[in-house]
Each structure stands twice: as structure tokens, then as C-alpha cells.
Amino acid sequence: MSSNQKIIDELKSLKPLHQRLEISAKSIVQHQLQKSGIDTLELSHRIKTVESATSKISQKNYTSPIEQLTDLVGFRVTVFLEKDVKKVEDALRATFDVIEEHCVDKRKKSIDTVGYRSLHLVCSLGESRSQVPEYSDICYLPFEIQIRTALEHTWAQIEHKQNYKGKNTLPVELQRRLMILSGALELLDKEFSNIVVEAELYVEGLKTKNEDFDGDSISKIALTEIFVDFLARNALPERAEIRNNTASVDDLIVELSSFKIDAVADLRKFLDDSKLTGFLVEPTREPFHLHGFYRSALILSDPQRFFETVARHEANYAYDTSFLERLEEISGRDDILTSCSNSNVDFIHA
């Protein structure tokens, strides 16, 4: 029997173990990612076919093929952001034994090279699971986990299909363009991560009332965080409902601007000066949703201006007189219902 046939027979005999390893490792990976709260795009997995394995053996000139093939069982974790690659790595290192000498970080490039980028971890279920009956005969078998971003994965798939699986390798000029594209995607990956980090810092700054953001124009994030903060200080946070679509938020920003409320500092002062606190503490009140909350504050601020500049342009909407009466009661104003009526705005009697 040829040595090649012996390898084929051994690979076939190991397949049941690899199938069990694939199922077990997949379950553990999924659990660990969920436990760590990592947002992933995809978890894929496969067992290398006999044909693919023997082809790799012939290319690599392995002396001990079965031992040196560490990716017979393989997984790929695809994440959205570059910073999440490290999070996945840490989560997997915490649960598997990592075979360091076989791991490769293909994201690390020299100063003048670009190309395929991915982190390859070679792991086993590990010594700690050797006493578990269903793992005892597979706990030392290696498997590979590739961790990459969505952009890295897209590039790798295109490059692999065009430059590897094709009958001929690509011409030099096309290969060069692929490499340039890889570099561009690497920059995009970093910028996406930077934007997310800065957005998180922005939200935190709004929560802590960082004065650096006072001059920023009003955004949905600002509307939401200032809304929740105001309720937390004056009523209960769970009274907040964020249920507006982008279009209604855009409308709200325009409505606030018509009252000269354009910046984060303007919005905070506007709410702090409003007379909504008496309305908020009522135990029978339903939760406030974002748009209705700010509109109530606008009505209390200047009812005539609100009904003439905002409400009169709305079709198919009527204001509840009992609601307007309650606003009058808690604010001490006596012109809200009159302003609504004088502006030819539809209203309904409860």
C-alpha cells in the first residue's frame, strides 16, 4: 500500500472523531461568544475533505502529515470591527488550550507589505476537559479558528476565488490592484473602529455632561441621552420609550430649531427650564416616548408659537383636550387650549 493511500485511510478513520470535535467545539465557541457579549457577523465551520487535505500535504511536504495538519477541523469567526478581533481572541483563549507554535497572526505586516489579513488560532479542547467522557478521546485533537473582520473576509474570499482557485493565477497588474485594495480596506477597518470608539466616548460625554459637547448640533443620540437623563433626575428612567423612526427624529430636530434650540447646551437648558416635572411624577402616566416628550415641553414653553409653527402643518393629527388641560394645570398657564383653537389645529374631546 502506498504512503499516500495510508494517509487517505487514516484521514477517513479519523473522520468520526473530527465530526464530534466539530460539534463540541462549535457549541463551546458559540457559548463563549454569547457569554462575552461579542457581536459577530458569522460563525462558520467545516471538516477539511480528504482531497483538500492530501493536496495540502503534497504542497507542504509534511513529514508527519496527520500531526502537522492542524486545520482538519476549522472554524471562522467573522466580526464587524477590527477591535472585536482581540475580544474574540481573548474569549477563546480563556476556554481552550492554545497551541502557540501553530498560531499565526497574518494581520501583522511589514512596513511595505499588504495582503491577506486574519488571526489563526490553533487550539484543542484541552486538558481540563479530559475527564469529561464525551471529550476524553477528542480533547487533544487540534482545530483551527480564523478570526477576521467582515472587510478582511470579503477581500480574502475574492482573492482566493480569483487568484487561487482559478485555472491561472492573475496577471501581475491585477494582483497589484488586489493588494492595493487590501491596504485600503485595512484603513477602512481601522476607521470604522475609531468611529465606534469615538461614538461611545460621545455618548459617555453626554451622560456626564461634558462641556466639550455643549456646542454640538442636536443629534438623535443627544435627544435620547438628554431625554433619559432628564427622566432619571425627575421621575423614573423606565418611563422612557425610544420608539421613533429616523424621519420623526429629523422632524423633531427641525421643530426644536424653530424655537432656537440647536445645540446640546440649548437642549439641556430648555428642559431644565421647562415645567414638565409635575407632569412626570403622576403615577398614572403612561411612559413618555421621545417625540411626545419634547413636544410637551415645546407646548409648555410657548403654546401659541408651537401651534402656529409646528402643529398647524400636521395632517391627520388631533390634540386631546384633556391632555392640553392637564398641561395648563401643571404649568399654571391658561392659554394652551386657546392657542390650539386659535391656530385652527384639530383637537378632540376626551
Buried (B, 14 or more C-beta within 10 A) or exposed (E): EEEEEEBBEEBEEBEEBBEBBBBBBBEBBEEBBEEBEBEBEEBEBEBBEBEEBBEBBEEEEBEEBBEBBBBBBBBBBBBBBBBBBEBBBEBBBEBBBBBEEBBEEBBEBEEEEBBBBBBBBBBBBBEEBBEEEEBEEBBBBBBBBBBBBBBBBBBBEEBEEBBEEEEEEBEEEEBEEBBEBBBEBBEEBEEBBEEBEEEEEBBEBBEEBEEEBBEBEBBBBBBBBBBBBBBBEBBEEEBBBEEBEEEEBEBBBEBBEEBEBBBBBBBBEBBEEBBBBBBBEEEEEEBBBBBBBBBBBBBBBBBBBBBBBBBEEEEEEEBEBEBBEBBBEBBEBEEBBBBBEEBEBEBEEE
